[in-house]
């Protein structure tokens, strides 16, 4: 019988990668660059909702022009389908910041809340993602408040990649209300989805 090189095999003689029989559902084989690899779940997500969901018990009340750290205690609801290399949640409910897993990850972040009791001729809310250090603010966007002070759902969505500063400091979200008087913020929520990693 002639010897056949594995590299010349075609369907239906090809076989699955090693370890497939024991690999959990939803995993992908990830090469380590050294002739081997492992079955891993690289993508994953976490949904975190604050327990303070009414204007009577707002998460915070912010005065116009005051940059205020965004809070989300995760006590209202936490759902997670995390990547296999995650060791902690993607949102730190104590420090109130996004925790990245590795350098050069890419995440989609959605930050949502309800704003109420605002006023002014053209009020708006500025959202910033701040990782501290030299880079500082790496995302900034403002959304107008158009409902005359009544409850308005607000949502900011943005992609981010994580460098060394992000890994050390995490990503903190800040809101600045610009209008007249103060603004109540409640029902804060974060959906964080890891899209990819480099290695």
N, C-alpha and C positions, 0 to 999 in steps of 0.2 A: 504494500500500500504506500502510495506516494505521500511524502510529508507536505502538509498545507500550512502556509504562513497565516497566522491569525489576521494579519493586516489585509489579506486578500479576500477574506470572507465577506459574503453579502447575505442579505435576507434570503431565506428564513434561518440562516445559520448563525447570525449574530446573537449574542446573549446580553443580558442586562448588566450594568456595572456591578462591581463586587459590593456585597453588603445589602443588596436590594431586598433580600428575603426578610431581613430584620429591620429595615428602615421604616419608621412611622409614616403614616399617610401625610402628604403635604410637604415632605422634605425634598430638597434638591441636592444632588451630589456636587460638592464643592471641592475642587482640586486645591491641594496645598502647595503646588509648584515643586514638590520634591518626590513626585512619583506616587503619591497617595492622595487621600482626601477623606471627607466624611459627609454623611447625610445631615443637612442642616436646614432649618427654616430661617432664611435670611430676612424676608419681609415679615411684618407684623404690625400690630397697632394697639393703642390703648384709648379708651373713651373715659373721661373723668368729668363729673358734674358736681357742682357745689350743692350743699343742702339748703342754702338760703335762697329760696326760690320765689319770694314775694317782695313787693316794695315795702311792706311793713317790716321786714327783716332783711334789709339790703346787705350785700356782701361788703360794700363800702359806699360812702357818700363823699364825693369829691368836689372841691370848689374850683371855679373857673381858673384855668392857667396853672393848676397844681399837678405836676407829674406824679401819678399815683401807681404804686405797684399793684399789678393784677393778682387777685387772690382766687384760689379754687381749692377747697378742702377735700374734694373727691368723695365726700361723705354722702352725697345724694345718690350717686351711682358710679361704680367703677366696673368697666368691662375691659378685659385684656385678652388679646391673642398675640402674645409677644414673640419676637424672634427667639430662636433657641439659645443665642449667646447673650440675651439680656439677663442681668443679675438683679436689677431693681426696676420698678415701674418707670415708664417714660415720662411721667409727671410726678415730681416730688411734692406731695401735698403739704409738707411741713415748710420747706424752703420756698415753695411756690415758684417752681421753674422746671423747664424741660431738661431732662437728663438724657444726653446722647450716649450711645453704646460704644462707638469707636470713631476714630478720626476718619474723615472722608466719607462718612455716611451721608445719605440724602434723605431728608424727611419732608413730608407735607404736614403742615400744622394749621389747624383751624381753631380759632378762638372766637367764642360766641358769648353773648350776654344780652340782657335787656336793660336799656337806659330809660329812665323816667324822671319826671319833675325837673326838666331842664327848661331854659327860656333864652330869649335873645332874638335878634333879627336873623342871624344865620349861624346857629349853634352847630358844633361838630365835635367829634371825638377823634383824637389822634392815637393810633396804636403803634408802639415801637417794640422791637425785639432787641434786647441789649445783652451782649455776651461779655461786657466788661473789657478790661485790658486795652490794648491798642485799638482793636477794631471797634469796640463800643457798640453802637446801634447799627445793626445789619439789615433791618427792615423797618420801614416807616410808611404808614398810610393813614389818611384821614377819611372819615365817612360823615356826611352831613346828617343832622337830626332834623327830620322834616315833619314830625307829627304834632307839633305845638305843645310839647311837654308830656303827652301821654306815652304809654309804653311803646317803645320801638325796639324790635329785635335788631341786633347789630352782629355782624360776623366778618372776621378778617381771615383770609386764607392765603398762605404763602409757602413756597418751598425754601428749604435751607440746606446748606451742606455744613459739615462740622469739621473745623480745624482744631488745632491743639488748644487754642484759647477756649473754644466752645466746650471741649472735653473737661478742662479744668474748672470752668466757672458755671457751666450750664447756660441755658437761655432764659432770661427773665423778661416778662412782658410788662410794659408800662402803658397806662392810659392817661391822656391829658384831655380833660373836657374844656372846651372854649365856648363860652356863652355868657349868660347872666346868672348870677347866684351859684347854686350847686346842682349836682346831678346824682341821682341814685342809680347804682349799678347792682343788679342781682341776677340770679340764675346763670352764673358763669359756667362755661363748659369748654373742654378742650378735647379735640380728636387729633391724635398724633400718630402718623403712619410712616414707618420706616420703609422707604422704597428700595434702597440698595445700599451695599457696602462695597468697599474697594477690594478687601482681601478676605 
